[in-house]
Amino acid sequence: MNSKLKEVGYNWLAKKYEIQALPHFIEAFIGEKSSRLSVSTFPIQKEFFPESYWPGNGDFDHLTFALRYEGLNLPLLRVLFPLLALDAVEKFIQTSPTGTYARKIWFLYENLTSKKCAISNATQGNYVDLIDKKFYYTSPGIRSPRHRVNMNLLGTLNFSPMIRRTPALLEWENKNLEKQCRDFLKSIPDKIYDRALRFLYTSETKSSYAIERETPDRKRSERFVEALREAGKENYLAKAALVSLQKKIVDPRFANNDYRDAIQEQNYVGTTIRLQEEKVHFISPKPENISSLMVDFLEASHRILKSEAHPVVIAAAIAYPFVFLHPFSDGNGRIHRFLIHYVFSSLGFAPEGVIFPVSAAMLHQPKRYDASLESFSSIVMPFIEYDLDEKGGLTVLNETADLYRYIDCTFIAETLFSFVEETIEREFPAEVHFIESYDQARQEMREIVDLPNRHADLFIRLCLQNHGHLSKTKQALSEFSSLTEDEIKKLETCVAMAFHLSVKQ
């Protein structure tokens, strides 16, 4: 860092108290320039202020500066406030009992430390929002009469994803994807509408499992489809419902009767490099922390679901923190994607009975999906100390519960919007086009040979898998043994034309 720059605000406090907290999206510095300068170095935005902005040399000078210019940094404040002396906090508040930032500090200090200042309840001044709703997505305020502060976090003080109203997110909202979806659905011919919807549910199920490199058996696939159909009719932000869902969608041998703390399991995401060598990409909370974190997560999620934020923002704020908590031995990724549909269905984001096959978009864009997950996993990993034994068992050595409470889901929400748009512009039309092409192929094939339905289905599928041709090996199958070579060629042509395949002769 330039020696002429001085750390200010949260950075100054973190350095003084030697606090190791997740990085904030803003880093502030005082420099020699005569005007303010903002430099975006994703994911951190650097703010440079003239010398005249120097707040002073006290803790509360920098706290006030930080809240005014850097937003709310709950990961740092949750560590900082217990380190501040109660009498020092009281003295500061008494110097400006009706001040906006004094009341916010007072509210946060008492609620994050459970210590009560020897100060009478505030009786003057308008209520102030804890966070700026022009800058953050928020929920309706819960008033604290003692401090005259509206607690308007998207979640709760114990658990709240943070999502900023970035230009990108505002642009996504203005695209009105809900209307685009409804307009497309109206364009689907009535004769294939129901089949198209069934296809979407099947596609979402296959894609969600495929992301995990799994192929479900028929029963698990059917249970997942049924759960998707009923997503908006049950409260899945409840422990019993989540446990029941996990049992339905995973191999029974790896199903849980409770969260993983019941079996003291520490899970993580890693890649085996070679025998007895594992690269760890992400570590979930310690088993002894998971139940309390899930209580806080579910309470926050109910509040988020009732907020006035855009449904895609709400889905990002609920579904992604769930997968980072990883409460079960298996199935966390599928449940995380299921929760996206639960939110959309509960909020009526799409017409009743319609599903956005976002997993298909995620499957087709794995780097983008991985980037959305890594936006948190990459920043949290340096703060976790762990041992990995020779059997691949992982033990977390430090306290990590608070690392998962205030996840910045801004980039995640932007990415989820892109997946939703892709489902509308690509996945929906592709599914409809496939059905229309299939019907055309079947109709034209009947003019050649009226194959039994199962045989015709198999013929089309095998041709599509082999660039429009039925291989010599497949021609020998019993289903096609009675077909002449000329009939096979004509049937291949029907498939190729219907699906617009470029077939090599």
N, C-alpha and C positions, 0 to 999 in steps of 0.2 A: 504494500500500500504506500502511496505517496506520503513522504514524511511530513509534508505540509498539511495533510488532511488530519482531522481529528474525529474520532468516533463519537457519536452522539446518540442519545435515546436508548433504544434497546441494546445496541452494541456496547455502549458505554457501561450500562448496568451489568450486562453479561460478563464483561471483562472485569469489572470491579469485584463482583461476587463469584467469579470463576464458575459461571453457570454453563453447563453443556445442555443445550435445548435444540430441538429441531429448528432448522433455519427458517427465518421469517421471509416473506416474499419481498420485503423492502429492507435495504441496508442504508442507513443515513450517515452522512459525513458533513463536517463543517470544513470549508475550504477558503481559498482566497478570492474566488470569483465574486464579482459584484452582483451577480444574479443567480437564481436557482437553475440547476441543470439536472435533468433526469436521463439516465442511461439504462436501457433495458438489456440485460444479459441473462436471458431465460435460463432458469426460472426465477432468478433474483433481479429485482429492479433496484438500481443504485440511485440514491437521491443525494445531490450535493447542494449544500446551503451556504450562503455568504456568512461571514464572521458575525454579522449582526444578529443571526439567529441563535448564537450560542446561548443556551438556557441558563447556565450557571453551573456550579460545581456540586450541587446536592442531588441526592437520590430522587427527590420528588420533582426537582427541576427537569430531570431527564425523563421521569415517568410521564410528566405532563406533556413534554415535547413529543414523546413517543406516541401517546394516545392521540395527540392532535395531528401529527404528520405521518405516522407509520401504521395506523390502524391498530387492531387488537391482536396482541401476540400472547394468546393464552398458554401455550406450552412454556414460555419463559416466565410469565407471571405466576403460574402455578408453582414454580420452583422459587421464584423471588420472594413472594409475599411472606412465606413462613420465616424468611431470613430477616425481615424488617421488624424492628422493635415496635411493640404496640404503642408505647408512649410517643415515639417519633411519628407514627401514623396519626395519632390523635392530635398532636401539635400542628401537623401540616393541615389537617382538615379544619381545625379551629381557626386557622388564618384566613380561610375562604370557605366558610360552611355552605354557601349557596353556589359556589363556583362549579361549572359543568364538570371539569376534570377532577376536582376534589371529590365530588359526589361519586363519580365513577370509580375512583381509587378506593374510596370508603366502602362502596358496595362490593367491589371485587375482593378487597382485603378480608372483609368479614365473611364473605361466602366461600372463599377459597381456603381460609385458615380456620374457620369456625371460632374465631376470637371476636369478642364484641368490644368495640371502642366505648370508652366512658364519655359518650356524646349523646345528647338528646336527639330525638328524631327530628328530621328536617321538617320545617313547617312553611317554608317560603320557597319561591322559585317554581317555574314550570317543570314538569317531568322531562327528563332527558333520555334519549335512546342510548342504550349501552353501545351499540354500533350504528354507524351511519347507513340507513337503508338505501341511500343513493349509491353507496359504494359496495355494500354487501347484500346478498339475498338474506332475508330475515323472516321470522315468524311474528305473529302478533305479539305485542309486548305484554309481559307479566309485570304489573306494577309492584315496586317495592316502596311502600309509603315511608319507611324509615329513611331511605336515601333519596326519595323522589327520582328514582331511576326506572326506566322500562327495560326489563331484561328481554331483549328482542333477538337474541341469537337464533339461528335457524333451528338449533337443537336446544340443549340445556347447558348449564354451567359445567356439568360433569362429563358431558359428551356432546360435541357439536362439530360436525364437518363445517369447514369454512369455504364459502364460494363467493368470489368477487364478481361484481357486475362488469365484466370486461366488455370492450367493444365487440369482441367476437361472439360472446354469449348474447348480447343485445341484438346483434345481427341475426343470429340463429333464431331468436324468438320472433323477429319480424318476418321470417320466412313463412310463418304460419304452416308448419308441416302437417298439422291436424287437418287443415282444409285440403292440402294436397292429397293426403291419404283418402279423405272422403270422396274427393273428385275422381280419384283413380278407381275406387271401389264402385262408384256409380257407372263407370265405363265398362265394367266386366259384364259380358253377356249373361243373362239370367240362367241359361242352360248349363253354364259351368261354374256359377258363383259358389254353390255349396261345395263342389269338388275343389275349387281353388282354396277355400278356407281350410278344408281338411288337409290339403297339401301344405299349407303354411304351418299348421301345427306339427305335421310330420317332419317338415324341413327344420323347424326350430328344435325339435327333439333330437334329430340326428346330428345337427350341427353342434348343439350344446355338448353332447357326448363326444363328438369328434374332436372338439377343442381339447378335451382331456385324453385324446387318443384311445377312446373306448368305443365299442359297439355294443349297445345294450341288447339283451335278449328281448323277445317279443313282449313278455309280461312287464318288464321294467319300462320298455318303450311305451306301452299302452298306459301304464300308470302315470308316466310323465305327461303324456298328451292329455290325459284326463285331468291331471292337476292344473295344467295350463288352461284348460277350458273352464275350470272352476276357480281360477285364481282370484277373481274379484269378489267371490261369494263367501270367502272365509278370511278371518283375521290371521294372516301369516306373520304378523309382528307380535307373536306370542311363542313362548318356549315350547309348549306342547305341540303346536302346529308345525313348528320347524323340525322338532324331533320326529314327528310322524312323517313329514315330507322326506326327510333324510332316509328313513327306513324304506320308503317306497321306491327311491330312485337309485339306491346303491346295492351292490351285492350283499345279500343277507349276512354273509360272514363278517362284513365290515360295518354293519349298521350299529348305531349307538342308541342306548336307552336314555342317554342324558348328554350333556356337554362333555368334552373330553377330560375335564378335571376329575370326573367320576372314575376314570381309569388312569389318571395321572399321565396323560400322553402329551408330549411336546411335539408339535408337527412343524414342518418347514418345507420350503420349496427349494430343490437343489437339482444339480445335474451331475451324474457320475462321469468323471473324467477318465478314470481308469480304476482298476481294482483297488478298493480301500482308499480312494481319493474322491472327495465330493466337493463340488463348488456350490456353496450355499447362496441362493439368490434372495431369499426372504424368510424371515423367522416370525412366526405368529406369537401372540402373548403366551406367557408361562401358564401352565395348566391351573395353578392356584389363583390366577387372576381372571380366568375366562368367565366364570359365572357372574362375578360382580360387574365386569365390563359389559357382558351381554344384558344385564339388567339395565345398565345406563344406556346402552345402545338402543334397546327396545323402547325405553321411555322417550329418548330423544327422537326416535323414528316416528312414533305416534304424533309427536308435536310437528315434525317436519312434514308428515303426510297431510296435516291440516293447514299448512302454510299456504300462502297465495303464490308461491313460486311456480315457475313453469314445471309441468309434469316431468320433463326430461331432467331438469335440475334436481327435482325431488328424487327421481330414480337414481341419479348419480350419488346423491347424498345418503341414500339408504343402502343400495345394493353393493356399492364398492366398500364402504367400511365393514360390511358383513364379511366379505371375502378376506379382508385384511385381519379380521379377528379370528377367522378360521376355527369356529367352535367345535367342529366335528372331525372325526378321523378321516372321513371321505365324503365326497359330494358337495364340498363347500363352493366350488366353482359353478356347478350346475344350479345350486340354490341361489347363488349370487345373481346369475342371469335370470333365474325364475323370478326373483324379486323385482327385476326391471319390469317384467310383464305384470306382476302383482300391482305395482304402482300405476302403470298405464291403465290397467283394467279398473282398478279402484277409482281412479280419477276420470274415467271416461275419455281418455286421450284418443282412443280409436272407437269406432262403433262397436256395439255389443257383439261379442262372438268373433271379433277380428283380433289377430295377433300380429305384432311386428316381429318378424324373424330376425332379430338383431344378432343372434348367434351366428347366423349364416354370414352376415356382414363381417362379424369379428373373425370368423373362420377364413374368409377370403382376404382379410387384411390383418394377418397375425402380428406384423410389426407394429401397426397402429394400436392394436389391442394390448400388446405387451407394453408399449410405451405408456398407455394409460395406467397400467398396474405398476410400472416401474417409477411413475411420477411420485409415488409414495415409498415403494420398497427400496429404491436406490438411496433415498435420503435418510431412511430410518436405520438401515443396516449398520452404518458406522457407529451408532449409539448402542449397539447390542454386543455384549461380550458373551462368548459361548465356547463350549468344548464339544468336539465330535468324537465319539469313541469308534473303535474298529468295526463295530456292527452298524454304524450309521446312526446311532442314537445321539441325539443332541441335547445338551443341557445349557440353559441360559444362566449366566453367572451374576448378572446385575439386575436391579429393579427396572422394569421396562413398561409397566402398566400404563403410565401416563403418556407414553409415546403414541398410543393409539387413540387418544381421546379427541384430538382436534385436527383431524386430517384435512389438508388443503385439497379440496376436490374441484378446484376451478378448471384445471386442464382436463380432468376426468369428465366434467360436464360438457366441455367443448367437444371432446372426442366422442362422447355418447351421442350428442346431437348429430355428428357426422355419420355415425352408424345408423341412426334412425332415418336420416335423409337417404342413405344408401339403400335401405330396405324399401323405401317408397319409390326411388328412382330406378333401382336395379332388381332387387329381390322380388318385389310384387310383380312387376312386368314379366320377369323371367319365369315365375311359376305359372302365370296365366298363359304366356306364350308356349310353355311346354305342353300344357293341357290342350291348347288349341292345335298345336302341331301333332300331338299324339292322336287326337280325334281325326285329324285329316289323314294321317298315315293309316289308321285302322280302316277308315272308310275306303281309301284307295286300295288297300290290301285285299279287302273283301271282293273287289272286282277281279282280282287275280285268283286267290284261293280263300275261301271262307274258313280260316283257321279257328279252332276253339280259342276262347278268350285267353286262357292260360298260355297256350302255345304262341299266340300272337303277341302277348305281353313280353314273353321271353325273347321272341325274335327281335322286337324293337329294342329291348334293353341290351341285348348282345351286339346288335348293330351299332348302337350309340357308343358302346364301350370300345368298338373296333373301327371307328372312323367310317361308319356306314356299311361295313361289310360283315357278313357272317363267315367266320373263319372255317377252314376245312375241318378242323377238329369239332367245332360246334355244329357244323352241318351233319355230322355223324350222330348227333344226339337223337334219341328215339322220337322226340317231338317233331323232328324235321325229316326223318328217314324216308317218308313217303313223298317228299317234294322232289320235283325234277330240278336239274341245274338251271334250266331256263326260268322256272317259277321262282327259284331263290333269287336270281338276278333281278327279276321284275319286282319282287317284294323289297329287295334292297333299294331299288330305285324309288319306290314309294316312300320309304323311310327317309332317304336322302333328300328328296324333294320337300317333304313335309317339314323337316327340321333344318332345311337350307344348308345341308352338308356339302362340302366340296369333296367328292369321292374320286379317288384315284382308280382308274380302270386297269 
